[in-house]
Amino acid sequence: MSYNTDSDLEVKVKKATERISENMHIVANEPSLAFYRLQEHVRKAINPMVDRRVDVNKLHQELQGRCYDMEYAISAIKAIDKAENSFKSIQDNLKNSIFLKQQLKYEESRRKKPDGNSVYKRLSAHITIDLPELPELSDVVNNNDK
């Protein structure tokens, strides 16, 4: 009977372990438990995802601003390129005005010959005339170089 008791015990143990295993399988795959596992996963994953989304939005705004800056710079360069004829005209006018100013300066220097360099003034500075009867005239003749 001891052999029979052992086999009975084995059968009962085997059935009990199968039921426990089946119950574990049912509990592990129960829908409420699945939702709990999903909830845990979402709680763990949501914060990094939100942080990444905020970072991506921030980078997107910065990128849009830089694209606007680049478009503005490109349009400014194109406008400068279109203004090449105007700059060329300004440059020609500046060169022309500098040349005309130099001509005017030269003409003024040619016309304004200092009287101090004339032969008459240099000679009259060495000659003194004394006219005792007309003292006013002698002063005018002697002060002619001033």
CYANA upper distance limits for C-alpha pairs under 8 A (distance plus 0.5 A):
  1 MET  CA      5 THR  CA      6.56
  2 SER  CA      6 ASP  CA      6.69
  3 TYR  CA      7 SER  CA      6.87
  4 ASN  CA      8 ASP  CA      6.60
  5 THR  CA      9 LEU  CA      6.47
  6 ASP  CA     10 GLU  CA      6.56
  7 SER  CA     11 VAL  CA      6.68
  8 ASP  CA     12 LYS  CA      6.71
  9 LEU  CA     13 VAL  CA      6.54
 10 GLU  CA     14 LYS  CA      6.47
 11 VAL  CA     15 LYS  CA      6.63
 12 LYS  CA     16 ALA  CA      6.57
 13 VAL  CA     17 THR  CA      6.57
 14 LYS  CA     18 GLU  CA      6.65
 15 LYS  CA     19 ARG  CA      6.66
 16 ALA  CA     20 ILE  CA      6.62
 17 THR  CA     21 SER  CA      6.46
 18 GLU  CA     22 GLU  CA      6.48
 19 ARG  CA     23 ASN  CA      6.47
 20 ILE  CA     24 MET  CA      6.52
 21 SER  CA     25 HIS  CA      6.63
 22 GLU  CA     26 ILE  CA      6.64
 23 ASN  CA     27 VAL  CA      6.47
 24 MET  CA     28 ALA  CA      6.39
 25 HIS  CA     29 ASN  CA      6.61
 26 ILE  CA     30 GLU  CA      6.26
 27 VAL  CA     33 LEU  CA      7.91
 28 ALA  CA     33 LEU  CA      7.34
 28 ALA  CA     34 ALA  CA      8.39
 29 ASN  CA     33 LEU  CA      7.40
 29 ASN  CA     34 ALA  CA      7.12
 30 GLU  CA     34 ALA  CA      6.79
 31 PRO  CA     35 PHE  CA      6.72
 32 SER  CA     36 TYR  CA      6.73
 33 LEU  CA     37 ARG  CA      6.73
 34 ALA  CA     38 LEU  CA      6.70
 35 PHE  CA     39 GLN  CA      6.53
 36 TYR  CA     40 GLU  CA      6.73
 37 ARG  CA     41 HIS  CA      6.74
 38 LEU  CA     42 VAL  CA      6.60
 39 GLN  CA     43 ARG  CA      6.60
 40 GLU  CA     44 LYS  CA      6.77
 41 HIS  CA     45 ALA  CA      6.56
 42 VAL  CA     46 ILE  CA      6.07
 43 ARG  CA     47 ASN  CA      7.85
 45 ALA  CA     49 MET  CA      6.83
 46 ILE  CA     50 VAL  CA      6.55
 47 ASN  CA     51 ASP  CA      6.65
 48 PRO  CA     52 ARG  CA      6.59
 49 MET  CA     53 ARG  CA      6.62
 50 VAL  CA     54 VAL  CA      6.69
 51 ASP  CA     55 ASP  CA      6.71
 52 ARG  CA     56 VAL  CA      6.52
 53 ARG  CA     57 ASN  CA      6.61
 54 VAL  CA     58 LYS  CA      6.65
 55 ASP  CA     59 LEU  CA      6.61
 56 VAL  CA     60 HIS  CA      6.49
 57 ASN  CA     61 GLN  CA      6.77
 58 LYS  CA     62 GLU  CA      6.82
 59 LEU  CA     63 LEU  CA      6.50
 60 HIS  CA     64 GLN  CA      6.65
 61 GLN  CA     65 GLY  CA      6.77
 62 GLU  CA     66 ARG  CA      6.73
 63 LEU  CA     67 CYS  CA      6.54
 64 GLN  CA     68 TYR  CA      6.69
 65 GLY  CA     69 ASP  CA      6.76
 66 ARG  CA     70 MET  CA      6.62
 67 CYS  CA     71 GLU  CA      6.63
 68 TYR  CA     72 TYR  CA      6.62
 69 ASP  CA     73 ALA  CA      6.63
 70 MET  CA     74 ILE  CA      6.59
 71 GLU  CA     75 SER  CA      6.66
 72 TYR  CA     76 ALA  CA      6.65
 73 ALA  CA     77 ILE  CA      6.70
 74 ILE  CA     78 LYS  CA      6.70
 75 SER  CA     79 ALA  CA      6.62
 76 ALA  CA     80 ILE  CA      6.71
 77 ILE  CA     81 ASP  CA      6.61
 78 LYS  CA     82 LYS  CA      6.70
 79 ALA  CA     83 ALA  CA      6.73
 80 ILE  CA     84 GLU  CA      7.09
 83 ALA  CA     87 PHE  CA      6.81
 84 GLU  CA     88 LYS  CA      6.60
 85 ASN  CA     89 SER  CA      6.63
 86 SER  CA     90 ILE  CA      6.67
 87 PHE  CA     91 GLN  CA      6.58
 88 LYS  CA     92 ASP  CA      6.68
 89 SER  CA     93 ASN  CA      6.64
 90 ILE  CA     94 LEU  CA      6.63
 91 GLN  CA     95 LYS  CA      6.74
 92 ASP  CA     96 ASN  CA      6.59
 93 ASN  CA     97 SER  CA      6.53
 94 LEU  CA     98 ILE  CA      6.64
 95 LYS  CA     99 PHE  CA      6.70
 96 ASN  CA    100 LEU  CA      6.68
 97 SER  CA    101 LYS  CA      6.54
 98 ILE  CA    102 GLN  CA      6.71
 99 PHE  CA    103 GLN  CA      6.80
100 LEU  CA    104 LEU  CA      6.69
101 LYS  CA    105 LYS  CA      6.64
102 GLN  CA    106 TYR  CA      6.65
103 GLN  CA    107 GLU  CA      6.66
104 LEU  CA    108 GLU  CA      6.60
105 LYS  CA    109 SER  CA      6.64
106 TYR  CA    110 ARG  CA      6.64
107 GLU  CA    111 ARG  CA      6.64
108 GLU  CA    112 LYS  CA      6.48
109 SER  CA    113 LYS  CA      7.52
113 LYS  CA    117 ASN  CA      8.42
114 PRO  CA    118 SER  CA      8.17
115 ASP  CA    121 LYS  CA      7.92
116 GLY  CA    121 LYS  CA      6.93
116 GLY  CA    122 ARG  CA      7.89
116 GLY  CA    145 ASP  CA      8.00
117 ASN  CA    121 LYS  CA      7.76
117 ASN  CA    122 ARG  CA      7.61
118 SER  CA    122 ARG  CA      6.94
119 VAL  CA    123 LEU  CA      6.55
120 TYR  CA    124 SER  CA      6.41
121 LYS  CA    125 ALA  CA      6.57
121 LYS  CA    144 ASN  CA      8.24
121 LYS  CA    145 ASP  CA      6.57
122 ARG  CA    126 HIS  CA      7.63
123 LEU  CA    127 ILE  CA      7.24
124 SER  CA    128 THR  CA      8.03
124 SER  CA    142 ASN  CA      8.40
124 SER  CA    144 ASN  CA      8.48
124 SER  CA    145 ASP  CA      8.19
125 ALA  CA    142 ASN  CA      7.87
125 ALA  CA    144 ASN  CA      8.46
125 ALA  CA    145 ASP  CA      6.89
128 THR  CA    142 ASN  CA      6.85
129 ILE  CA    138 SER  CA      6.97
129 ILE  CA    141 VAL  CA      8.06
129 ILE  CA    142 ASN  CA      7.73
130 ASP  CA    138 SER  CA      6.53
131 LEU  CA    135 PRO  CA      6.58
131 LEU  CA    137 LEU  CA      8.07
131 LEU  CA    138 SER  CA      6.20
134 LEU  CA    138 SER  CA      7.13
135 PRO  CA    139 ASP  CA      6.96
136 GLU  CA    140 VAL  CA      7.11
137 LEU  CA    141 VAL  CA      6.78
138 SER  CA    142 ASN  CA      6.56
139 ASP  CA    143 ASN  CA      6.44
140 VAL  CA    144 ASN  CA      6.60
